[in-house]
């Protein structure tokens, strides 16, 4: 079996999107099969688990599915599609909130490290240098 290509940020985003819309039983094996169908590449559980976004999205979705499975027993068939869409959007919202919290924590860490090195906000807010896009000879 040949090695699959590395997970790109785009592929990770697609896998997390698959998890956001997941309904029914969720296992790593079922996720691997779904990813293979959608991305036409087969990854191992270890490769997927290695990426924090995927690992956290998987855990969060698994917890959400356990809670919603208990609630689905009392739902009528007419509102099933609406409830599935709401559940997908709530799952996506929870994941994005979790990612936002992690980014805010990272920003605080960077701000502290910059401050401890004597870098002030004015220095850190300087615009990026312009790129010289002149034609090569």
C-alpha positions in Angstrom: 0.0 0.0 0.0 1.5 3.4 -1.0 1.6 6.3 1.4 -1.2 8.9 1.2 -0.3 12.5 0.6 0.1 14.7 3.7 -3.0 16.4 5.2 -3.2 19.9 3.9 -5.1 22.7 5.7 -7.8 22.4 3.0 -8.1 18.6 3.7 -8.3 19.2 7.4 -11.0 21.7 6.9 -13.0 19.3 4.8 -12.6 16.5 7.3 -13.7 18.8 10.1 -16.7 19.8 7.9 -17.5 16.1 7.5 -17.5 15.8 11.3 -19.7 18.9 11.7 -22.4 17.2 9.6 -22.0 13.7 11.0 -25.1 11.9 12.2 -25.4 8.3 13.4 -22.7 6.2 14.9 -19.2 7.8 14.8 -16.0 5.7 14.9 -12.6 6.4 13.5 -13.1 3.6 11.0 -16.4 5.1 9.7 -14.7 8.6 9.5 -11.8 7.1 7.5 -14.3 5.5 5.1 -16.2 8.8 4.7 -13.0 10.8 4.1 -11.8 8.2 1.5 -15.1 8.7 -0.3 -15.0 12.4 -0.2 -11.3 13.2 -0.7 -10.4 10.1 -2.6 -7.5 9.5 -0.2 -7.3 7.0 2.6 -5.7 8.1 5.9 -5.0 6.0 9.0 -6.6 6.7 12.3 -3.2 7.8 13.6 -2.7 10.3 10.8 -6.1 11.9 11.5 -5.7 11.7 15.3 -2.3 13.5 15.0 -4.0 16.7 13.9 -5.5 18.6 16.9 -8.4 20.2 14.9 -9.6 16.8 13.7 -9.0 15.1 17.1 -11.0 17.8 19.0 -13.7 18.0 16.4 -14.1 14.2 16.6 -14.3 14.2 20.4 -16.8 17.1 20.4 -19.0 15.5 17.8 -19.0 12.2 19.5 -20.2 13.8 22.8 -22.8 15.8 20.9 -24.1 12.7 19.2 -24.5 10.8 22.4 -26.6 13.6 23.9 -28.7 14.0 20.7 -29.3 10.3 20.4 -31.2 10.3 23.7 -33.2 13.3 22.6 -34.1 11.9 19.1 -36.3 9.2 20.6 -39.1 11.8 21.2 -38.9 13.6 17.8 -41.6 13.3 15.1 -40.4 12.6 11.5 -41.5 16.0 10.1 -39.0 17.9 12.0 -36.2 15.4 11.6 -34.5 17.3 8.7 -34.7 20.6 10.6 -33.3 19.1 13.7 -30.4 17.5 11.8 -29.5 20.9 10.3 -29.7 22.6 13.6 -27.5 19.9 15.2 -24.9 20.3 12.4 -24.9 24.0 12.8 -24.6 23.8 16.6 -21.7 21.3 16.2 -20.0 23.6 13.8 -20.6 26.5 16.1 -19.2 24.6 19.1 -16.1 23.7 17.2 -15.5 27.2 15.9 -15.9 28.6 19.4 -13.4 26.1 20.7 -10.9 27.0 17.9 -11.5 30.7 18.6 -10.7 30.2 22.3 -7.5 28.3 21.4 -6.5 31.2 19.1 -7.2 33.8 21.8 -5.0 31.8 24.2 -2.3 31.7 21.6 -2.5 35.4 21.1 -2.2 36.1 24.8 0.9 33.9 24.9 2.4 35.7 22.0 1.6 39.1 23.5 3.3 38.1 26.7 6.4 36.8 24.9 6.6 40.0 22.8 6.3 42.1 25.9 9.0 40.1 27.7 11.3 40.8 24.8 10.6 44.5 24.9 8.5 44.7 21.8 5.7 47.2 22.1 2.3 47.3 20.4 3.5 50.0 17.9 6.4 47.8 16.8 4.1 44.8 16.4 1.4 46.7 14.5 3.8 47.9 11.8 2.6 47.1 8.3 4.3 44.3 6.4 7.0 45.3 3.9 5.9 45.7 0.3 6.8 42.9 -2.1 9.0 43.7 -5.0 7.2 42.0 -7.9 9.4 43.3 -10.7 9.9 41.1 -13.7 12.9 38.9 -13.6 15.4 39.0 -16.4 
